[in-house]
Amino acid sequence: MAEATKVHLSFDELVSLLEQIFLNNNVSATNARILALNCASCERDGSFSHGVFRVPGYVSSLKSGWVDGAAVPEVEDCGPAFLRVNANNGFTQPAFLAARDQLVEKVKTNGVAVMAVRRSHHFSALWPDVEPFADQGLVALSVVNSFACVVPHGGKKALFGTNPVAFAAPREGAPPFVFDQATSAIANGDVQMAAREGKQLKPGMGVDRDGQPTTDPKAILDGGALLPFGGHKGNSIALMVEILGAALTGGYFSSEFDWSTHEGAQTPYTGQMFIVIDPERGGNAVFQHRVAEICDLALDAGQERLPGDRRHVTRALAAKDGIPLDAENLEKLRTLAAG
């Protein structure tokens, strides 16, 4: 098969293009900019299942009336170290950005703070949510639940979302250490991409509609379900994410909302929780050095690469050469931007 023709755009060019697409679909100017920066960042860094691949899903959800692209979030100060944000049926990123500066101030004052986001739609990677905290010298942990597409270990029907967990910590002499991983055996977006490209998955990632193991991504998407990673261990973490991301925040469980009356809806209507810590309160004054030390020890022990390393390499290449897009996909984006 011939390799698709690539066209390279600068980061700003891609942001501008995506911003116009969102503006064309009743997203407010503020929210359109935030979503465009998010999608472009994912594409730039090689998180392809959460980059421009997601744009048609955003548009479909917006057109269906399922999500409010112009929603204005409400920030509630609930205590010295606790913020709640009502996204008002809008996207998560504008909601937590509306409260992020206040959250950081609480962390600086108290050493730790929590932010609970509810009535929100999260449709992206999770690492862009936590990495900026580490850039400010803080430690951040976030979880978000999703739509029901993962069957519990030993269960018979989908109950959990892919329910990712992301963590970020500053590191001496290197970019922050950041990981972002689903609690399912594979991210749902990667299953969609495999189905589109006609690829098979590795064994142990999902079941078909009859509960039988399958490597066919189309069978998983057509009434089947993903499996938790690591069996009962991944299952426990997925359940924890439901508790923190939905029960704690006031959001919906992954299996609780019904989007069947909104044809084309794709963005999960759930909740997200952040815990942010000032590591200087630990009192050893060498936190970033110790993070770098344990990362180096992992590599010395034979680990091939650390989570996030490939992302930073891809980011540097994009800064030098531009962000590569298939010419066909770029034309589709330009058509959406033209309205």
C-alpha positions, 0 to 999 in steps of 0.5 A: 500500500502506497504511503499517504501524502503528508502535508506539514503545518505549523502548530499555529496553522493547525490551531487556527484551522481547528479553531475555525471548525469549532467556531463553525459549530456553535462553539464560543470563541473562548472555548473554540480556542481551548479545544483547538489548542488541545487537539493540535497539541495531541496531534503535534505530540503523536497522540493521534487517537486524540488529535485531529482524528477526534474532530469529526466526533466533536462536530457530530456531538455538537451538531446533535445538541448533546454538548453545549459548545458555548457553555460557561463554567461555574467555579465554586470555592468549597473550602481552603483546599477544594474547588468544584466546577460545574461545566454546565454540559460543556467541555471539560477543558474550558471548565478546569481552565476557568479554575486552574489559576485559583487551584494553583493559588490554593496549592501554594497556600495549603500545599495540596488542593483538589478540583472536582469537575462535573457535568462535563464532556471529556474527549481528549487525552489526559496528559495535556490536563496535568503536564502544565502543573508540572511545568509550574513545579507541581505534582498533579494526578487526574482521573476521568471516567468515560462511556461504558465500553469496558466489561468488569473482570469476569463480568457480562456487560460493559460498565466502566469507561476506559477511565484513564489516570494521568500523573505529572511531576517536574524533573531536574534537567529534563521535561516533566515525567508524565504518564497517561494510561487507560485502565482498559487494555487499550484506549477506545480511540486506538480501537477505532483507528485500528478498525478504520485502518483494517488492523487486528488487535493483540489478544486479551484486549476485548470481547465480541457481543457474545462475550467471546475473546476477539482481536477484531476491533470492529467486533469490539465496537459492534456490541462488544467491549474492551477488557480491563488491563491486568484483569482484576487489578485494572478492574480495581483501578477502573472502579476507583476512577468511577468513584473519584471521577463521578461519585466524588464530583457529582458526575455521571457513572460511565454506564449511567447517562443515555445519549440515544436520543442525540444521534451522533453524540460521541463525547462522554458526559462524565466527571473529572478529579484533580489532586495537585501537590506542592512537592516543596512541602515535602521538606527535602528540597531535592524533589526534582532531583530525586524524580530524575534519579529514579527515572535514570535508575529505571533506564539503567535497570533495562527499561527501554524508555520512560512514559512520555519520552516519545511524546517529547521527541515527536514534539521536537520534530514537529517544532522543527519540521511542522506537524505532518497530516495526511493530505486527504485528512487535511482536505477534510479539515479544510472543508469543515473549516470552510463551513 
